[in-house]
């Protein structure tokens, strides 16, 4: 079973950790997620003192995740129409009371949370594509690992979607090998 949260990015804030132990002797991996941006607020190995993406308390993670976490930028063409979009951007969130489910000018967003994975989905009605991002910890390995899988699907039945550029990844990473100095 998975929890399903429609329009997750405008719901009251929440956060949680994905469990993560891999390999025969349990290589630790932790992942902290929130219901803002593309979800992943921080992750790392061993402890929050040695993160790959800097750990922030939930109140700061809600603000920082859309800008400093994972981001995706897409440029594409459908026929003579060119477009640029940033899926999961807070600038294109549906605002409660001012948009309805029938409104197709803004994308529809859904978060799915399972026992060891989290998935976000955005349906962009204006450009007729759907993007899915799934995060999970890779089990049964001799090392700890965190996987992010991004898929983009054309929703138009007849018109071809040509992607001329996709930039997808972290906006910021911490160097490996030491504790983050506290200010």
Backbone as a printed PyTorch tensor [residue, N CA C, xyz], in Angstrom:
tensor([[[  0.8030,  -1.1750,   0.0000],
         [  0.0000,   0.0000,   0.0000],
         [  0.8520,   1.2470,   0.0000]],

        [[  0.3320,   2.2700,  -0.6400],
         [  0.9890,   3.5680,  -0.6780],
         [ -0.0160,   4.6490,  -0.3080]],

        [[  0.4790,   5.7050,   0.3030],
         [ -0.3400,   6.8770,   0.5520],
         [ -0.3510,   7.7080,  -0.7200]],

        [[ -1.4980,   8.2890,  -1.0390],
         [ -1.6330,   9.1340,  -2.2250],
         [ -2.0480,  10.5200,  -1.7680]],

        [[ -1.2630,  11.5360,  -2.1340],
         [ -1.5380,  12.9140,  -1.7480],
         [ -1.6600,  13.7670,  -2.9990]],

        [[ -2.8830,  14.1130,  -3.3670],
         [ -3.1020,  14.9670,  -4.5260],
         [ -2.8240,  16.4090,  -4.1520]],

        [[ -2.2630,  17.1550,  -5.1010],
         [ -1.8670,  18.5520,  -4.8740],
         [ -1.0580,  18.6750,  -3.5840]],

        [[ -0.0970,  17.7680,  -3.4210],
         [  0.7010,  17.6780,  -2.1900],
         [  1.4110,  18.9750,  -1.8360]],

        [[  1.7850,  19.7520,  -2.8460],
         [  2.5900,  20.9520,  -2.6020],
         [  1.7970,  22.1230,  -2.0300]],

        [[  0.4780,  22.0160,  -1.9660],
         [ -0.3190,  23.0870,  -1.3520],
         [ -1.0150,  22.6170,  -0.0770]],

        [[ -0.7920,  21.3690,   0.3000],
         [ -1.3560,  20.8340,   1.5400],
         [ -0.5430,  21.3640,   2.7290]],

        [[ -1.0710,  21.2280,   3.9530],
         [ -0.2570,  21.5930,   5.1180],
         [  1.0670,  20.8230,   5.1020]],

        [[  2.1050,  21.4660,   5.5570],
         [  3.4420,  20.8850,   5.4810],
         [  3.5600,  19.6070,   6.2990]],

        [[  4.3670,  18.6740,   5.7870],
         [  4.7210,  17.4750,   6.5320],
         [  6.0860,  16.9980,   6.0630]],

        [[  6.7210,  16.1730,   6.8730],
         [  8.0320,  15.6270,   6.5290],
         [  8.1710,  14.2420,   7.1410]],

        [[  9.1210,  13.4620,   6.5950],
         [  9.3670,  12.1140,   7.0920],
         [ 10.7050,  11.6300,   6.5470]],

        [[ 11.1170,  10.4600,   6.9870],
         [ 12.3360,   9.8270,   6.5080],
         [ 11.9810,   8.5420,   5.7800]],

        [[ 12.6890,   8.2570,   4.6830],
         [ 12.6000,   6.9460,   4.0540],
         [ 13.6020,   6.0430,   4.7680]],

        [[ 13.2130,   4.8290,   5.1000],
         [ 14.1770,   3.9270,   5.7330],
         [ 15.2170,   3.4980,   4.7040]],

        [[ 16.4300,   3.2550,   5.1710],
         [ 17.4400,   2.8490,   4.2150],
         [ 18.5860,   2.0790,   4.8160]],

        [[ 18.6010,   0.7860,   4.6110],
         [ 19.7220,  -0.0580,   4.9950],
         [ 19.9470,  -1.0130,   3.8310]],

        [[ 21.1910,  -1.1110,   3.3760],
         [ 21.4930,  -1.9800,   2.2440],
         [ 22.5850,  -2.9680,   2.6210]],

        [[ 22.6190,  -4.0660,   1.9250],
         [ 23.6990,  -5.0310,   2.0640],
         [ 23.5620,  -5.9800,   3.2200]],

        [[ 24.4270,  -6.9590,   3.2220],
         [ 24.4120,  -8.0220,   4.2090],
         [ 24.5970,  -7.5070,   5.6320]],

        [[ 25.4810,  -6.5310,   5.8020],
         [ 25.7660,  -6.0150,   7.1480],
         [ 25.1300,  -4.6590,   7.4070]],

        [[ 24.2340,  -4.2350,   6.5640],
         [ 23.4660,  -3.0130,   6.7880],
         [ 24.2570,  -1.7420,   6.6210]],

        [[ 24.3900,  -1.2690,   5.3980],
         [ 25.0420,   0.0100,   5.1090],
         [ 23.9810,   1.0990,   5.2220]],

        [[ 24.1170,   2.0230,   6.1650],
         [ 23.0500,   3.0050,   6.3980],
         [ 22.9620,   4.0930,   5.3200]],

        [[ 21.7480,   4.4600,   5.0200],
         [ 21.4370,   5.5410,   4.0840],
         [ 20.1690,   6.1890,   4.5980]],

        [[ 20.1700,   7.4700,   4.7970],
         [ 18.9640,   8.1430,   5.2580],
         [ 18.5210,   9.1630,   4.2100]],

        [[ 17.2040,   9.3560,   4.1390],
         [ 16.6070,  10.2850,   3.1900],
         [ 15.4650,  11.0170,   3.8810]],

        [[ 15.5580,  12.3300,   3.9230],
         [ 14.5600,  13.1870,   4.5560],
         [ 13.7580,  13.8620,   3.4410]],

        [[ 12.4270,  13.7190,   3.4880],
         [ 11.6070,  14.3350,   2.4360],
         [ 10.5040,  15.1840,   3.0370]],

        [[ 10.0300,  16.1310,   2.2260],
         [  8.9600,  17.0520,   2.6050],
         [  7.9740,  17.1340,   1.4380]],

        [[  6.8460,  17.7410,   1.6610],
         [  5.8570,  17.8790,   0.5830],
         [  5.9610,  19.2450,  -0.1010]],

        [[  7.1590,  19.5960,  -0.4790],
         [  7.4210,  20.8180,  -1.2230],
         [  8.4260,  20.5080,  -2.3330]],

        [[  8.3470,  21.2320,  -3.4330],
         [  9.2810,  21.0380,  -4.5440],
         [  9.2640,  19.6100,  -5.0440]],

        [[ 10.4540,  19.0410,  -5.2470],
         [ 10.5500,  17.6640,  -5.7180],
         [ 10.7450,  16.6870,  -4.5650]],

        [[ 10.4540,  17.1490,  -3.3520],
         [ 10.3210,  16.2480,  -2.2160],
         [ 11.5540,  16.0180,  -1.3760]],

        [[ 12.6910,  15.7200,  -1.9720],
         [ 13.8620,  15.3330,  -1.1970],
         [ 14.5290,  16.5780,  -0.6170]],

        [[ 14.5280,  16.6630,   0.7100],
         [ 15.1140,  17.8060,   1.4040],
         [ 16.5760,  17.5620,   1.7450]],

        [[ 16.9340,  16.3010,   2.0330],
         [ 18.3000,  15.9670,   2.3990],
         [ 18.4840,  14.4590,   2.3420]],

        [[ 19.7180,  14.0240,   2.1110],
         [ 20.0330,  12.6060,   2.1950],
         [ 21.5320,  12.4530,   2.4150]],

        [[ 21.9050,  11.3040,   2.9400],
         [ 23.3120,  11.0570,   3.2030],
         [ 23.5200,   9.6740,   3.7770]],

        [[ 24.7370,   9.4370,   4.2180],
         [ 25.0800,   8.1590,   4.8250],
         [ 25.5030,   8.3980,   6.2690]],

        [[ 25.4180,   7.3920,   7.0520],
         [ 25.8300,   7.3520,   8.4570],
         [ 24.9810,   8.2690,   9.3230]],

        [[ 25.1480,   9.6020,   9.2200],
         [ 24.3820,  10.5200,  10.0700],
         [ 24.1390,  11.8250,   9.3280]],

        [[ 23.3260,  12.6870,   9.9160],
         [ 23.0500,  13.9710,   9.2750],
         [ 24.2460,  14.9140,   9.3390]],

        [[ 25.2990,  14.5280,  10.0520],
         [ 26.5170,  15.3180,  10.1070],
         [ 27.3640,  15.1690,   8.8460]],

        [[ 27.1110,  14.1270,   8.0450],
         [ 27.8520,  13.9110,   6.7950],
         [ 26.8670,  13.7190,   5.6320]],

        [[ 26.1180,  14.7730,   5.2960],
         [ 25.1050,  14.6310,   4.2380],
         [ 25.6900,  14.7770,   2.8420]],

        [[ 24.9250,  14.3460,   1.8660],
         [ 25.2310,  14.6140,   0.4650],
         [ 24.4850,  15.8810,   0.0430]],

        [[ 23.2690,  16.0200,   0.5370],
         [ 22.4850,  17.2460,   0.3980],
         [ 22.2410,  17.7340,   1.8210]],

        [[ 22.6890,  18.9450,   2.1300],
         [ 22.7030,  19.4590,   3.4980],
         [ 21.3800,  19.2620,   4.2400]],

        [[ 21.4800,  18.7810,   5.4800],
         [ 20.3060,  18.5820,   6.3160],
         [ 19.8800,  19.9100,   6.9300]],

        [[ 18.5920,  20.1990,   6.8470],
         [ 17.9800,  21.3460,   7.5130],
         [ 16.7750,  20.8420,   8.2860]],

        [[ 16.4760,  21.4970,   9.3950],
         [ 15.2610,  21.1750,  10.1370],
         [ 14.0620,  21.4060,   9.2260]],

        [[ 12.9470,  20.7700,   9.5510],
         [ 11.7630,  20.8000,   8.6880],
         [ 11.3310,  22.2160,   8.3320]],

        [[ 11.3300,  23.1340,   9.3030],
         [ 10.8480,  24.4880,   9.0100],
         [ 11.6780,  25.1700,   7.9190]],

        [[ 12.9730,  24.9010,   7.8470],
         [ 13.8040,  25.4590,   6.7770],
         [ 13.7250,  24.6080,   5.5180]],

        [[ 13.5710,  23.3050,   5.6830],
         [ 13.4890,  22.4070,   4.5240],
         [ 12.2690,  22.7370,   3.6680]],

        [[ 11.1560,  23.1150,   4.2810],
         [  9.9620,  23.4660,   3.5090],
         [ 10.2530,  24.6290,   2.5620]],

        [[ 11.0790,  25.5750,   2.9960],
         [ 11.4160,  26.7410,   2.1840],
         [ 12.5200,  26.4400,   1.1720]],

        [[ 13.5480,  25.6720,   1.5840],
         [ 14.7370,  25.4650,   0.7580],
         [ 14.5990,  24.3900,  -0.3140]],

        [[ 13.7970,  23.3770,  -0.0620],
         [ 13.7470,  22.2190,  -0.9630],
         [ 13.4100,  22.5830,  -2.4110]],

        [[ 12.4310,  23.4490,  -2.6840],
         [ 12.1390,  23.7580,  -4.1000],
         [ 13.2920,  24.4530,  -4.8280]],

        [[ 14.1740,  25.1230,  -4.0910],
         [ 15.2630,  25.8760,  -4.7260],
         [ 16.6150,  25.1680,  -4.6600]],

        [[ 16.9150,  24.4870,  -3.5490],
         [ 18.2300,  23.8780,  -3.3530],
         [ 18.2360,  22.3680,  -3.5350]],

        [[ 17.0670,  21.7630,  -3.6410],
         [ 16.9840,  20.3150,  -3.8220],
         [ 17.0310,  19.9480,  -5.2870]],

        [[ 16.4110,  18.8340,  -5.6290],
         [ 16.3590,  18.4030,  -7.0250],
         [ 15.4940,  19.3650,  -7.8240]],

        [[ 15.9410,  19.6550,  -9.0560],
         [ 15.1820,  20.5160,  -9.9630],
         [ 15.2700,  19.9410, -11.3660]],

        [[ 14.2600,  20.2440, -12.1640],
         [ 14.2050,  19.7830, -13.5500],
         [ 13.8030,  20.9530, -14.4340]],

        [[ 14.4990,  21.1130, -15.5500],
         [ 14.1770,  22.1410, -16.5370],
         [ 14.0310,  21.4490, -17.8880]],

        [[ 12.9620,  21.7740, -18.6010],
         [ 12.6720,  21.1180, -19.8770],
         [ 12.4400,  22.1780, -20.9480]],

        [[ 13.1170,  22.0090, -22.0890],
         [ 12.7900,  22.7880, -23.2850],
         [ 12.3650,  21.7960, -24.3510]],

        [[ 11.3300,  22.1660, -25.0650],
         [ 10.8190,  21.2380, -26.0620],
         [ 10.0420,  21.9350, -27.1520]],

        [[  9.5530,  21.0990, -28.0670],
         [  8.8040,  21.5970, -29.2150],
         [  7.7160,  20.5850, -29.5510]],

        [[  6.5740,  21.1200, -29.8950],
         [  5.4760,  20.3050, -30.4140],
         [  4.9640,  21.0460, -31.6380]],

        [[  5.3290,  20.5350, -32.8270],
         [  5.0080,  21.2470, -34.0600],
         [  5.7930,  22.5440, -34.1300]],

        [[  5.0830,  23.6700, -34.3320],
         [  5.7350,  24.9850, -34.3870],
         [  5.8190,  25.6550, -33.0270]],

        [[  5.2780,  25.0170, -32.0110],
         [  5.2230,  25.6050, -30.6680],
         [  6.4170,  25.1400, -29.8240]],

        [[  7.2280,  26.0940, -29.3560],
         [  8.3460,  25.7940, -28.4520],
         [  7.9340,  26.1540, -27.0300]],

        [[  8.5130,  25.4430, -26.0580],
         [  8.1800,  25.7420, -24.6690],
         [  9.3710,  25.4940, -23.7540]],

        [[  9.3070,  26.1260, -22.5970],
         [ 10.2510,  25.9270, -21.4980],
         [  9.4200,  25.7180, -20.2450]],

        [[  9.7740,  24.7360, -19.4360],
         [  9.0410,  24.5530, -18.1800],
         [  9.9560,  24.0090, -17.1060]],

        [[  9.5850,  24.2930, -15.8660],
         [ 10.2440,  23.7320, -14.6940],
         [  9.1860,  22.9660, -13.9050]],

        [[  9.1250,  21.6470, -14.1000],
         [  8.1440,  20.8590, -13.3550],
         [  8.3560,  20.9780, -11.8370]],

        [[  7.2680,  20.9520, -11.1110],
         [  7.2310,  20.9840,  -9.6530],
         [  7.6570,  22.3280,  -9.0560]],

        [[  7.7450,  23.3510,  -9.8790],
         [  8.1050,  24.6800,  -9.3780],
         [  6.9610,  25.2480,  -8.5480]],

        [[  7.2760,  25.8960,  -7.4160],
         [  6.2060,  26.5180,  -6.6290],
         [  5.5060,  27.6590,  -7.3690]],

        [[  6.1300,  28.1880,  -8.4080],
         [  5.5070,  29.2660,  -9.1820],
         [  4.3000,  28.7960,  -9.9770]],

        [[  4.1950,  27.4850, -10.2000],
         [  3.0510,  26.9720, -10.9580],
         [  2.1470,  26.0800, -10.1040]],

        [[  2.1640,  26.2830,  -8.7890],
         [  1.2860,  25.5110,  -7.9000],
         [ -0.1480,  25.9910,  -8.0170]],

        [[ -1.0770,  25.0630,  -7.8380],
         [ -2.4950,  25.4230,  -7.8020],
         [ -2.7800,  26.0680,  -6.4460]],

        [[ -3.3370,  27.2560,  -6.4450],
         [ -3.6140,  27.9680,  -5.2060],
         [ -5.0280,  27.6240,  -4.7510]],

        [[ -5.1910,  27.1540,  -3.5000],
         [ -6.5320,  26.7850,  -3.0180],
         [ -7.5110,  27.9570,  -3.1290]],

        [[ -8.6770,  27.6720,  -3.6490],
         [ -9.7220,  28.6780,  -3.7770],
         [ -9.6780,  29.4650,  -5.0730]],

        [[ -8.5070,  29.4840,  -5.7500],
         [ -8.4270,  30.2550,  -6.9850],
         [ -8.3460,  29.3650,  -8.2240]],

        [[ -8.1400,  28.0700,  -8.0200],
         [ -8.1210,  27.1320,  -9.1400],
         [ -9.0100,  25.9460,  -8.8130]],

        [[ -9.4950,  25.2960,  -9.8470],
         [-10.3340,  24.1180,  -9.6430],
         [ -9.7040,  22.9230, -10.3500]],

        [[-10.2450,  21.7270, -10.1110],
         [ -9.7390,  20.5340, -10.7740],
         [ -9.9300,  20.6100, -12.2830]],

        [[-10.9090,  21.3870, -12.7370],
         [-11.1620,  21.5270, -14.1660],
         [-10.1900,  22.5060, -14.8320]],

        [[ -9.4760,  23.3020, -14.0400],
         [ -8.5240,  24.2740, -14.5670],
         [ -7.2970,  23.5420, -15.1260]],

        [[ -7.0640,  23.6930, -16.4170],
         [ -5.9330,  23.0070, -17.0480],
         [ -4.7620,  23.9430, -17.3270]],

        [[ -4.8160,  25.1840, -16.8560],
         [ -3.7030,  26.1020, -17.0890],
         [ -2.5360,  25.8060, -16.1440]],

        [[ -2.8090,  25.1510, -15.0250],
         [ -1.7530,  24.7910, -14.0760],
         [ -1.6460,  23.2760, -13.9710]],

        [[ -0.4450,  22.7790, -13.7110],
         [ -0.2580,  21.3220, -13.6580],
         [ -0.9080,  20.6900, -12.4290]],

        [[ -1.2190,  19.4280, -12.5510],
         [ -1.7570,  18.6130, -11.4480],
         [ -0.6040,  17.8240, -10.8530]],

        [[ -0.4710,  17.8260,  -9.5280],
         [  0.6330,  17.1490,  -8.8600],
         [  0.1250,  16.1240,  -7.8590]],

        [[  0.8090,  14.9920,  -7.8120],
         [  0.4470,  13.9120,  -6.8860],
         [  1.7240,  13.3400,  -6.2950]],

        [[  1.6830,  13.0310,  -4.9960],
         [  2.7930,  12.3600,  -4.3130],
         [  2.3030,  10.9990,  -3.8440]],

        [[  3.1300,   9.9840,  -4.0790],
         [  2.8440,   8.6230,  -3.6140],
         [  3.9570,   8.2390,  -2.6490]],

        [[  3.5830,   7.7750,  -1.4560],
         [  4.5820,   7.4030,  -0.4550],
         [  4.3690,   5.9510,  -0.0710]],

        [[  5.4110,   5.1380,  -0.2620],
         [  5.3760,   3.7260,   0.1030],
         [  6.3360,   3.4460,   1.2400]],

        [[  6.5110,   2.1810,   1.5580],
         [  7.3490,   1.7870,   2.6800],
         [  8.8090,   2.1720,   2.4710]],

        [[  9.3240,   2.0650,   1.2610],
         [ 10.7350,   2.3470,   1.0050],
         [ 10.9220,   3.1860,  -0.2580]],

        [[  9.8990,   3.9320,  -0.6340],
         [  9.9940,   4.7490,  -1.8380],
         [  9.0220,   5.9140,  -1.7900]],

        [[  9.3320,   6.9180,  -2.5820],
         [  8.4670,   8.0860,  -2.7040],
         [  8.4620,   8.4830,  -4.1720]],

        [[  7.2810,   8.7930,  -4.7040],
         [  7.1420,   9.1660,  -6.1100],
         [  6.3370,  10.4450,  -6.1990]],

        [[  6.7460,  11.3180,  -7.1050],
         [  5.9660,  12.5140,  -7.3970],
         [  5.6280,  12.5050,  -8.8840]],

        [[  4.4820,  13.0790,  -9.2080],
         [  4.0060,  13.0870, -10.5930],
         [  3.4010,  14.4540, -10.8760]],

        [[  3.7380,  14.9920, -12.0350],
         [  3.1210,  16.2380, -12.4740],
         [  2.5640,  16.0270, -13.8710]],

        [[  1.3040,  16.3820, -14.0550],
         [  0.6680,  16.3390, -15.3600],
         [  0.5470,  17.7740, -15.8430]],

        [[  1.2730,  18.0930, -16.9090],
         [  1.2700,  19.4330, -17.4790],
         [  0.2830,  19.4380, -18.6410]],

        [[ -0.8970,  19.9880, -18.4030],
         [ -1.9650,  19.9850, -19.4030],
         [ -1.6830,  20.9700, -20.5330]],

        [[ -0.9860,  22.0600, -20.2240],
         [ -0.7070,  23.0670, -21.2500],
         [  0.2310,  22.5150, -22.3280]],

        [[  1.2620,  21.7820, -21.9170],
         [  2.2310,  21.2400, -22.8750],
         [  1.9970,  19.7580, -23.1800]],

        [[  1.0140,  19.1610, -22.5240],
         [  0.5940,  17.7710, -22.7700],
         [  1.7160,  16.7410, -22.5410]],

        [[  2.3560,  16.8290, -21.3750],
         [  3.2980,  15.7890, -20.9830],
         [  3.1170,  15.4950, -19.5010]],

        [[  3.6060,  14.3360, -19.0970],
         [  3.5670,  13.9320, -17.6930],
         [  4.9840,  13.5710, -17.2890]],

        [[  5.3780,  14.0150, -16.1000],
         [  6.7020,  13.6760, -15.5710],
         [  6.5290,  12.9350, -14.2590]],

        [[  7.2550,  11.8430, -14.1170],
         [  7.2470,  11.0400, -12.8970],
         [  8.6670,  10.9560, -12.3630]],

        [[  8.8070,  11.1660, -11.0740],
         [ 10.0970,  11.0270, -10.4150],
         [  9.9030,  10.0590,  -9.2580]],

        [[ 10.6910,   8.9910,  -9.2510],
         [ 10.6070,   7.9860,  -8.1900],
         [ 11.9440,   7.9210,  -7.4770]],

        [[ 11.8860,   7.9570,  -6.1340],
         [ 13.0730,   7.8490,  -5.2960],
         [ 12.9780,   6.5640,  -4.4820]],

        [[ 14.0930,   5.8530,  -4.3540],
         [ 14.1250,   4.6830,  -3.4750],
         [ 15.5620,   4.3550,  -3.1120]],

        [[ 15.7120,   3.6250,  -2.0180],
         [ 17.0240,   3.1580,  -1.5870],
         [ 17.2290,   1.7830,  -2.2040]],

        [[ 18.3750,   1.5820,  -2.8130],
         [ 18.6690,   0.3330,  -3.5030],
         [ 19.0780,  -0.7380,  -2.4830]],

        [[ 18.2660,  -1.7750,  -2.3230],
         [ 18.5830,  -2.8170,  -1.3350],
         [ 19.5300,  -3.8760,  -1.9000]],

        [[ 19.9730,  -4.7600,  -1.0360],
         [ 20.7650,  -5.9270,  -1.4340],
         [ 22.0800,  -5.5750,  -2.1230]],

        [[ 22.6860,  -4.4650,  -1.7620],
         [ 23.9890,  -4.1010,  -2.3130],
         [ 24.9970,  -4.0040,  -1.1790]],

        [[ 26.2660,  -4.0460,  -1.5050],
         [ 27.3170,  -3.9640,  -0.4890],
         [ 27.6500,  -2.5140,  -0.1400]],

        [[ 26.8900,  -1.5870,  -0.6810],
         [ 27.0800,  -0.1610,  -0.4260],
         [ 25.6970,   0.4770,  -0.3060]],

        [[ 25.6380,   1.6170,   0.3600],
         [ 24.3500,   2.3070,   0.4420],
         [ 24.1910,   3.1600,  -0.8090]],

        [[ 22.9690,   3.2190,  -1.3330],
         [ 22.7320,   4.0040,  -2.5310],
         [ 21.3050,   4.5190,  -2.5540]],

        [[ 21.1590,   5.6710,  -3.1650],
         [ 19.8700,   6.3460,  -3.2960],
         [ 19.6060,   6.5340,  -4.7840]],

        [[ 18.4600,   6.0700,  -5.2700],
         [ 18.1560,   6.0920,  -6.7010],
         [ 17.0480,   7.0990,  -6.9790]],

        [[ 17.2370,   7.8570,  -8.0400],
         [ 16.2190,   8.7870,  -8.5410],
         [ 16.0050,   8.4330, -10.0070]],

        [[ 14.7670,   8.1090, -10.3550],
         [ 14.4220,   7.7510, -11.7290],
         [ 13.3860,   8.7590, -12.2250]],

        [[ 13.7050,   9.4360, -13.3280],
         [ 12.8200,  10.4440, -13.9060],
         [ 12.3500,   9.9770, -15.2720]],

        [[ 11.0300,  10.0110, -15.5020],
         [ 10.4770,   9.6720, -16.8150],
         [  9.5550,  10.7910, -17.2820]],

        [[  9.6040,  11.0580, -18.5800],
         [  8.7470,  12.0760, -19.1950],
         [  7.9360,  11.3710, -20.2760]],

        [[  6.6070,  11.5400, -20.2470],
         [  5.7120,  10.8460, -21.1650],
         [  4.8820,  11.8490, -21.9560]],

        [[  4.8360,  11.6680, -23.2740],
         [  3.9940,  12.4790, -24.1440],
         [  2.5400,  12.0550, -23.9460]],

        [[  1.6420,  12.9960, -23.6580],
         [  0.2310,  12.6740, -23.4450],
         [ -0.6330,  12.9430, -24.6900]],

        [[ -0.0640,  13.5960, -25.6990],
         [ -0.8420,  13.9250, -26.8920],
         [ -0.9310,  12.6960, -27.7920]],

        [[ -2.1330,  12.4050, -28.2790],
         [ -2.3550,  11.1950, -29.0790],
         [ -1.7520,  11.2570, -30.4740]],

        [[ -1.6640,  12.4640, -31.0540],
         [ -1.2090,  12.5390, -32.4420],
         [  0.0430,  13.3890, -32.6460]],

        [[  0.2640,  14.4130, -31.8310],
         [  1.3990,  15.3070, -32.0490],
         [  2.6340,  14.8310, -31.2920]],

        [[  3.7310,  14.7700, -32.0210],
         [  5.0010,  14.3170, -31.4620],
         [  5.5870,  15.3830, -30.5370]],

        [[  6.1790,  14.9570, -29.4220],
         [  6.8770,  15.8310, -28.4920],
         [  8.3710,  15.6480, -28.7070]],

        [[  9.0690,  16.7430, -28.9920],
         [ 10.5150,  16.7050, -29.1540],
         [ 11.1390,  17.4920, -28.0130]],

        [[ 11.9570,  16.8320, -27.2130],
         [ 12.6520,  17.4960, -26.1160],
         [ 14.0290,  17.9240, -26.6110]],

        [[ 14.2740,  19.2310, -26.6150],
         [ 15.5640,  19.7270, -27.0810],
         [ 16.5590,  19.8590, -25.9420]],

        [[ 16.0720,  19.8570, -24.7160],
         [ 16.9730,  19.9350, -23.5700],
         [ 16.2620,  19.5540, -22.2910]],

        [[ 16.9480,  18.7480, -21.4790],
         [ 16.4470,  18.3920, -20.1490],
         [ 17.6180,  18.5020, -19.1930]],

        [[ 17.4600,  19.3170, -18.1740],
         [ 18.4520,  19.4520, -17.1160],
         [ 17.7750,  18.9640, -15.8460]],

        [[ 18.3370,  17.9230, -15.2360],
         [ 17.6700,  17.2680, -14.1130],
         [ 18.7160,  16.8710, -13.0830]],

        [[ 18.5700,  17.3610, -11.8590],
         [ 19.5300,  16.9800, -10.8220],
         [ 19.4790,  17.9090,  -9.6310]],

        [[ 20.4900,  17.7780,  -8.7950],
         [ 20.5850,  18.5850,  -7.5880],
         [ 21.0990,  19.9880,  -7.8870]],

        [[ 20.5330,  20.9710,  -7.2130],
         [ 21.0080,  22.3360,  -7.3410],
         [ 22.2650,  22.5480,  -6.4940]],

        [[ 22.4330,  21.7110,  -5.4680],
         [ 23.5630,  21.8730,  -4.5480],
         [ 23.9330,  20.5220,  -3.9580]],

        [[ 25.2270,  20.2700,  -3.8170],
         [ 25.7110,  19.0560,  -3.1550],
         [ 26.8140,  19.4330,  -2.1850]],

        [[ 26.9720,  18.6240,  -1.1530],
         [ 28.0400,  18.8380,  -0.1860],
         [ 29.2330,  17.9720,  -0.5490]],

        [[ 30.4460,  18.4670,  -0.3520],
         [ 31.6210,  17.6330,  -0.6260],
         [ 31.7060,  16.4910,   0.3670]],

        [[ 32.2040,  15.3540,  -0.0870],
         [ 32.3110,  14.1860,   0.7670],
         [ 33.5970,  14.2320,   1.5810]],

        [[ 33.5460,  13.6640,   2.7830],
         [ 34.7850,  13.4850,   3.5280],
         [ 34.8530,  14.2050,   4.8460]],

        [[ 33.8680,  14.9320,   5.2010],
         [ 33.9710,  15.6100,   6.4820],
         [ 32.6530,  16.1430,   6.9620]],

        [[ 32.6710,  16.5250,   8.1930],
         [ 31.4640,  17.0990,   8.7900],
         [ 31.2290,  18.5020,   8.2630]],

        [[ 30.0010,  18.8780,   8.1900],
         [ 29.6610,  20.2410,   7.8130],
         [ 29.9270,  21.1130,   9.0250]],

        [[ 30.6470,  22.1760,   8.8180],
         [ 30.9640,  23.0930,   9.9100],
         [ 29.7070,  23.8870,  10.2750]],

        [[ 29.4790,  24.0140,  11.5600],
         [ 28.3230,  24.7760,  12.0350],
         [ 28.7240,  26.2290,  12.2100]],

        [[ 27.8780,  27.1400,  11.8060],
         [ 28.1950,  28.5760,  11.8570],
         [ 27.8470,  29.1430,  13.1890]]])
